[in-house]
Amino acid sequence: EVIQNSKEVLSLLQEKNPAFKPVLAVIQAGEDNLMQEINQKLAEEAGLNITHICLPADSSEDEIIDEILKINEDSRVHGLALQISETSFSSKILHALKPEKDVDGVTDVNLGKLVRGDAHDCFVSPVARAVIELLEKSGVNLDGRKILVIGAHGSLEATLQCLFQRKGSMTMSSQWKAPQLQSKLHEADVVIFGSPKPEEVPLSWIQQGTAVLNCSHDFLSGKWLQIGCQATENNRSNWSSLWVQQNMVGSGRRWLREQQYRRWKLHCLKLQPLSPVPSDIEISRAQTPKAVDVLAKEIGLLEDEIEIYGRSKAKVRLSLLERLKDQADGKYVLVAGITPTPLGEGKSTVTIGLVQAMTAHLNVNSFACLRQPSQGPTFGVKGGAAGGGYAQVIPMEEFNLHLTGDIHAITAANNLLAAAIDTRILHENTQTDKALYNRLVPSVNGIREFSKIQLARLKKLGINKTDPSALTEDEMRKFARLDIDPATITWQRVLDTNDRFLRKITLGRGTQRKAQFDIAVASEIMAVLALTDSLKDMKERLGRMVVASDKNGQPVTADDLGVTGALTVLMKDAIKPNLMQTLEGTPVFVHAGPFANIAHGNSSVLADKIALKLVGEEGFVVTEAGFGADIGMEKFFNIKCRASGLVPNVVVLVATVRALKMHGGGPSVTAGVPLKKEYTEENLQLVADGCCNLKKQIQIAQLFGVPVVVALNVFKTDTRAEIDLVCELAKQAGAFDAVPCYHWSVGGKGSVDLAWAVSEAAHKGSRFQFLYDVQLPIVEKIRTIAQAVYGARDIELSSEAQSKIDRYTEQGFGNLPICMAKTHLSLSHQPDKKGVPKDFILPITDVRASIGAGFIYPLVGTMSTMPGLPTRPCFYDIDLDTETEQVQGLF
């Protein structure tokens, strides 16, 4: 019956999961072929897989624990049974067992659940269950019976007592040497032997008609002595093994249930906003974040899907995407903005305020997906990017400084590739073909063979040989020489620090060449990280990255340099999104950080995809694009959405009265300089005139067929008349709705109206479309963006830009989307032209190709890919309290 029941349950589970078959691991100390045969036979009958780990009988505690820990971490194994001597069951071994795999039911967690009455949610000792089942199948009525358990210890004794009490029995426990044993045996209706009976205890002490069960370890393992009662030898081990199998089926059912999408059980954190609002770091430090493993569990992540960094950060493994591949995505919301002042208008703050409102106040699952900030701006002029006020990611100092080291990994990978380029040029210039070939393919311990990536290069060259000694001299030369043209090298070294003195450098002392440093987040590897959808895809993208051309005009890639595998190794952890939380305890992914003015300006595709699965079909994922809608949003649609295949439901367009006044003709706004009175006093005319920029950005979003909700990020100096005017003009310009937001001062409660508006707009549906066909010529795609998005009359290509476009087209890269590198401070290429500039010619000074990332990269005007530090950088205010180790001065 037990076998049949197990088979039926397993069959039902396999109807929806045909490939599923529970796997039981048995750790066995000593040779016990009989038990192995029994386990194997029963597992086959029930439809389970079983694997035995056989250790020597004298294995130490640590050796057994080592095997337990391996099984704990093996996601292919659903249950673990221990067949070791009773004396080996130390507390250390029991604590090493993972309760979810403890099919013996011996861990404290499983015993505790049983005692509390949660038997449906735990594993119960197979031996104890076999005792109860055998007695009941034998017709013994347990209600009111006196049960004596002799010589049992630990989990078996506790489980037997608990199960018998649930059946209404009166349970007694005793040891074999107890002085009252004879009288207890005389009273008992049922006697359970938990350990072998000593010879000095005669069977005559047991009353005739008493049911006696021997479940001692020696008996169950075949080393038993007949005690004068009738016994069926060939069943002595089967019973407990049967219940192990049934526990295994239960473990499989639980494992499958965990693989499905689970409703969130999120405990939100309470806010107690103060007035006046303290500094960002004071607010962040005043809130105690949940432990990140608690947050992960609340949102449905499994224990083996996270890698914890400290207490408040964790990386999420990509295996989750496979687990939830059949789960419908939630709604997809993009936060963009109008053309900002140098101070920024609060897109990150709005993003955080919106998800806090949705989850903490409307009980709707929502996830924020943000970029990781570069340390250049953090120590430069802009400060951090964790949001602000009562709408932040916490801890904000961990968010803004290092995080989990992704940008450092990108820096290391980028500069390894840069070193490989110059090294290859050096060695090709100083060695003969034969010497170069022999060093590239050396003989190691008498064996000479190509590496995997070298075989790929041979295939690319059309050389179908695998024996290094079989190549002709011409083939050896083709293989060994990349013949890089130094004048065509586009790959630069990077650093995550604003340093204008590295914008132009000279490399080398003998043979020299001009080069430059870029800021780390401008590296193509950052763009690859942000646009990839798997580890395999990332490796392929890294290999496709073009670093230069050879002297015949053909592209030279990372694959050609043989460095792709090493780059992937450096990036293997960075590909996993980073999990953090908001001030109100709602989840946030922080992953990838390309700038929007010199790169594509969006967080990772992977973070968005994972979040869309986790929130469920009715949930929302809110992601943010850098700078104005003309910059980050355009690239989100034309580059990120092409790469991801995801379709956005709503655009939230962030505006401020301050920025609108600037666009209406207000005085210049400079970081670190107090605002002029036009910005702190009511001025409806400036606001009305500046709404031309808001209207233009709404129109840009409408080019893509997505509904727009305007979020007015309210500052304390804004008046009611100014707020009402902006909202009215935004709706007249075609916005689905326009809502004032107060999250900075009160948290998610201040963005509830925005959350309602976004939800309504999302259910309206979008008619998403791309701005251009990628098959158009490169020049036409650039012109389309310049005219339709920026409002330019036309474009003007420098001779260098035209030459690069011709080269990339000839090399077969003409069908890639466009990533414009342009100032974020104006719709045009001139930062001082505010509002909506008209009738201008957009100058394209240079064009680069990010083939691994998958876009062509025109530079507009005098764009620099390495920022500089201002006269008074932020680092003047950043300090560490050496007593408390707390960071000070971040904002």
Order of alpha helices (4+ residues) and beta strands (2+ residues): alpha-beta-alpha-beta-alpha-beta-alpha-alpha-alpha-beta-alpha-beta-alpha-beta-beta-alpha-alpha-alpha-alpha-beta-beta-alpha-beta-alpha-beta-alpha-beta-beta-alpha-alpha-alpha-beta-beta-alpha-alpha-beta-beta-beta-beta-alpha-alpha-beta-beta-alpha-alpha-beta-beta-alpha-beta-alpha-beta-alpha-alpha-alpha-beta-alpha-beta-alpha-alpha-alpha-beta-alpha-beta-beta-beta-beta
